[in-house]
């Protein structure tokens, strides 16, 4: 008897009968735009791994099913994807997401259907997790038939903390896509740098970014930083109180004039971006006219989506990385392309982020963070206000010891090159492929 090929069974409770195709799950509260369909997400992985590892182009074969099939085929598993960039907290509280009666009935009576919350490269947080737990209890739905797929490095710790049976998988999507682009181009190691000691690029308007730049300006060494802020919008002075999230109000008042300076900026390009065409109005657009063409997995990753002009990074020694998430109460470690960039361009990194960000970069990927030069003890500080000041104090110490930094850099080329080897190897990680294939039946 011929063995049936395993497939990933995608399931939907709403179907476009006229065109014989599914409609994105929960579209009544989340919309029905193309991004909401998980098929494109899965197809990306097939294309990426085909280009990177030469796997089968159809390595995750799938079927599209009406929910009635769950009852008819009890020996197969079915997956009800909810794909969106929204956090679960927003879906449940702001958008009023609810499951239809037929989905609830199916979940209560069938053990072969699983709901997958998929937010790709974003990170769901502990607030959404607890709200979901409460909702499942209220609806009488089994926790073990729910799966969370996102970029939060702490998500797998929630189950034990909250005695939950919800399943989780951390996606490597951001690491795979960004590092496939980074590693595509050859980067020379520059010992005699022409730029400034530090680099600090910023886009979105977030208090930890305004905070660290304002502290540096107050300290009198902003001229030693190749910095940018390209949010495209100025901030109202009345919003200065928001910096109380990341520093004591006494400090906010002390450096108020410096905060107001950065609040008055809509677009300030970094030193090597001044004459480039990476910014059109308020939009950031990668000017690829003088960048090497991409191919293979790098092209499948979407190509250049941000300016990746090497000299702007290579001509500085220390990259002050202001990550996307900084609130510790969210219980999130969210590692983005911002954190991989210094290792690709032979920089020493220091991070303004959540607690244990450095810890996971070291443990997950094996990066050298140069602890014999840079004190990363801030990474263990649970209070963001104290942690931000610890980061600033370390930046100032490094600034005051510039010659030691330059000497250290020139003497440790092999360590920087090892970090870049790690960047180049990250796209070979097939954990996500294996996970998606594990869902097939």
Secondary structure, 3 states (H helix, E strand, C coil): CCCCCCCEEEEECCEECCCCEECCCCHHHHCCCHHHCHHHHHHHHHHHHHHHHCCCCCCCCEEEEECHHHHHCCCCCEEEEEECCCCHHHHHHHCCCCCCHHHHHHHHHCCCEEEEEECCCCCCCHHHHHHHHHHHHHHCCCHHHEEEEECECCHHHHHHHCCCCCEEEECCHHHHHHHHHHCCCCCCCCCCCCCCCEEECCCCCCHHHHHHHHHHHHHCCHHHEEECECCCCCCCHHHHHHHHHCCCHHHHHHCHHHHHHHHCCCCECCHHHCCCCCEECCEECCCCCCCCCCCHHHHHCCCCCCCCCHHHHHCCCEEEEECCCCCHHHCCCECCHHHHHHHHCCCEEEEECCCCHHHHHHHHHCCCCCCCCCCCHHHHCCCHHHHHHHHHHHHHHHHHCHHHHHHHHHHCHHHHHHHHHHHHHHCCCCHHHHHHHHCCC
